[in-house]
Amino acid sequence: MRAVKVGIIGAGLVGLATARQLATSGVAVVVWEKETAVARHQSGHNSGVAHAGIYYQPGSAKARNCRRGVELLRAYCAERGLPWDERGKLVVARDETETARLREIERRAQVNGVPGVRWLDAPDIRALEPDVAGVAALLSPTTAIADFPAIALAFADDVTSAGGQVLTGTRVTAVRPARGGVQVTTTGGTETVSRLIICAGLQTDLLARAAGDAAAPEIVPFRGEYLRLRPEVRDKVRHLIYPVPDPAYPFLGVHLTPRIDGEVDLGPNAVLALAREGYRWRDVSAGQLSRLARSAAFHRLARQNWRAGLREMHGSLSRRAFLAEARGYLPWLESGHVVPAPAGVRAQAVDPDGSLVDDFRIHRIGPVTAIRNAPSPAATSSLAIAEQIVAELPLQTPDL
């Protein structure tokens, strides 16, 4: 038997956490990243929340990996001296219908083992947050905010310190089977690795298909747009303030998130991005439009969710509509209180029937492992996902 060399496509949090797990165990690993620095897309454009695991269906991969991942990540940040602020989250119900749904979230939190979760009535909400309106809320005191770009840089440093490689500015242009593994062609040359892990976020479905995986699920990019509170009002709310999810609605909705740098963001909405990395309305890709036009899965998604899509687009084009989403629990909020903030793009996997893939999904095709869906809380869960991937990865191969 001979030791393997593992290649990883994508230097986001999941790719780097996996590379770190391998490199610190003595496995030869190389990470290829097309951007000139790590964490340039989802890992560096998220809301910065380290989730406690209150929402997720008990027994799901999200529930398991979030609870394990947040404990690992908290310990890692303490070890490396990285910021970790257990600010706490309030999930706020605005009426009796939402209160009934909030009870289900409370049940999930208890089954998932989320510590310290507490039910709040309206007077309890006002005692904690005088400027937040609601009839009931669920307090998750251990929900934290963190600096995920700094965490990604620390992961990359761990990889290189252990002898691994993180090659930024190196785009993968082809993936094909090879004797003893997978041949990966990049802008820096061609290399054969024994195992390949695809953690490429917005590009994952295209690379997975090139590696021999099925076309489904497809990635449909959704842009999440944020507003940012002006300094004079950013201290009106201390906790993270989240709405109660609507099971008939495919995205969470607008919420208020303090950030580790002291800023406070409001959002995101979710509008169809017209490019895989479409952070602005003017970012349009003819190739992506062509893929969407040919995609039966996207057509089914659009038919099932066109009302929600129009609502999100209205919020994107109208600040008044965007703010109206939040005024149910932040009634003082006015247009003059906010300025635009940087957007993110979510790599949303869609099944052939048009349904959004909710849970983490990992495919294995011979020597290739493809992370086909890793939405929130993937950043929180990155170290736990890495443990799972490496535990299931054959790290010896017969001599040829």
QUIWO-V9173 format. One record per run of one state. SS is the DSSP state (H for helix, E for strand, C for the rest). FROM is the first residue (numbers start at 1). LEN is the number of residues. If there is no record, write none. Layout:
BEGIN
ss=(SS/SS)
from=(FROM/FROM)
len=(LEN/LEN)
END
This chain:
BEGIN
ss=(C/E/C/E/C/H/C/E/C/H/C/E/C/H/C/E/C/E/C/H/C/E/H/C/E/C/E/C/H/C/E/C/E/C/E/C/E/C/E/C/H/C/E/C/H/C/E/C/E/C/E/C/E/C/H/C/H/C/H/C/H/E/C/E/C/E/C/E/C/H/C/E/C)
from=(1/2/4/5/10/13/24/28/33/42/45/49/51/61/81/84/86/89/94/96/113/118/122/129/136/141/144/147/148/162/165/168/172/179/181/187/189/194/195/199/201/211/218/230/234/237/240/244/255/259/264/268/271/273/286/295/296/318/319/328/335/338/351/356/357/361/366/368/374/378/392/396/398)
len=(1/2/1/5/3/11/4/5/9/3/4/2/10/20/3/2/3/5/2/17/5/4/7/7/5/3/3/1/14/3/3/4/7/2/6/2/5/1/4/2/10/7/12/4/3/3/4/11/4/5/4/3/2/13/9/1/22/1/9/7/3/13/5/1/4/5/2/6/4/14/4/2/3)
END
